[in-house]
Amino acid sequence: MGLFGKKSPYGELILLTLLGFYFFVFGNWFLAITSPDEGKNSYAALHMLTTGDWIIPYYNCHYRFEKPPLLYWLMALSFKIFGINEFAARLPSGLAALGTSITTYFLVRDFLSREKAFVGASVFLLLLHTWVESRAAVPEMVLVFFSTLGVYLLLKEKPLWGWLSLALAFLAKGPVGVVLPLAVVFIFRLLKGEGFIPTLRWFLKLFNPLGVLLFILVGGFWYLLVLYKVGWEFFYKFFILENIARFTGKLHRHLYPFWYYIPVVLAASLLFLPAVLLNFKKLFSKRVAPFGGWFLFVFLFYSASKGKLHHYMLFAYPALAGVLSNILSIRYIRNAYIAGFLLLSLLLGFAYYYNTERFVPKAVSYLKGENPKHLYFYGIEDSAIVFYLNRCIPQIKDLSEAPKGSYVITSAGDLKGIKVPYEVLVRGKELKRKEVLIRLRGND
């Protein structure tokens, strides 16, 4: 039996799609764009749309080389169709999450059992972490979708489509979009019991010359264009700093202990922890070993990295869904959907209320009305405001050098150090601090 009656593959996919729109898309407009990542990505997409420069990403009048362009292209297309708003900015992530859930359905159906396909897809859909990332204008969900799709297609021995999918993953986030999926494909096949040498021979056959050429043409053309236009500054910024230095910790960002991802996964799996505690031994069943190997590889890979962020774990979640599907019944999934619906409704209600207290919507509304000639950041930067105003906002280190009547965005904590006269125009909360908009009165 399915969730509400007899099983039908088409019915299950339609139901997953409808549920996915609630769990991954609905209410993504309740919260204004946040800083720093969402604001930077949204501005880069808007800049591409308004200038017609689809190759070089910009943020605040500077190159933005931290990420490849696929998310920006998708967001710009969404802006073109739905207008410049939060729904459009976050829709690509929501659709990518939905696509990953559908891909998980086929992974479980073809490599575990037909009976568990809907359960596995539902697990991915009900992981709390996916609710957050599917409502964020960041590239992670797009990366996870094309990486997971690439794994599925290569396992199904469809190398041309598989390499195309990995090319898009490469355009979403860089090397992790091809290195990790290929490693997962090898591990998955090996743990199916094929033996190392047969698995290696099978794996090498996936490097179809046409498929690899397709990957280079689709996945590599943008990198080569930027390298040609900008030079080695891009290569150093993206490949060395954002990938190698971040992994080794030399970038000195987001340095967390080895066990950082344990609470991340536990929190994401909140709705399934009772079943895990009651059926712990079944998690190590031989039939889910390929999914378990996938999960463990991604978990250990990112745990070994010095630089850690919670969303790095997203690529492990399709595998986690496969493992958990082995211990869950349709009845449990039905109850999990009810609990998930209630919990997500509460979280969305909180987000809607919290947004009324935020600084960004208040400041943007005020600044659009005033349209000041001189506007600066002092001590902080809020990328969401750069996006909403669609203007570059410079940093200023000495407020005494600013023209009289200048508007300044700063933190509440920095007000104590300001020596020039000012008046506070707007106050509000943001995720990491309280921010204020002030107007300088001058020294007379």
Secondary structure as UniProt FT lines:
FT   HELIX           9..20
FT   HELIX           21..25
FT   TURN            26..29
FT   TURN            35..36
FT   HELIX           37..51
FT   STRAND          58..59
FT   TURN            60..61
FT   STRAND          62..63
FT   HELIX           70..82
FT   HELIX           86..111
FT   HELIX           114..116
FT   HELIX           117..125
FT   HELIX           128..133
FT   TURN            134..135
FT   HELIX           140..155
FT   TURN            156..157
FT   HELIX           159..173
FT   HELIX           176..189
FT   HELIX           190..194
FT   HELIX           196..205
FT   HELIX           209..230
FT   HELIX           232..235
FT   HELIX           236..245
FT   HELIX           246..248
FT   TURN            249..251
FT   HELIX           258..260
FT   HELIX           261..268
FT   HELIX           270..272
FT   HELIX           273..278
FT   HELIX           280..284
FT   HELIX           286..288
FT   HELIX           289..304
FT   HELIX           310..316
FT   HELIX           317..325
FT   TURN            326..327
FT   HELIX           330..357
FT   HELIX           359..370
FT   STRAND          375..377
FT   HELIX           383..389
FT   HELIX           399..401
FT   TURN            404..405
FT   STRAND          407..411
FT   HELIX           412..417
FT   STRAND          422..429
FT   STRAND          434..440
//
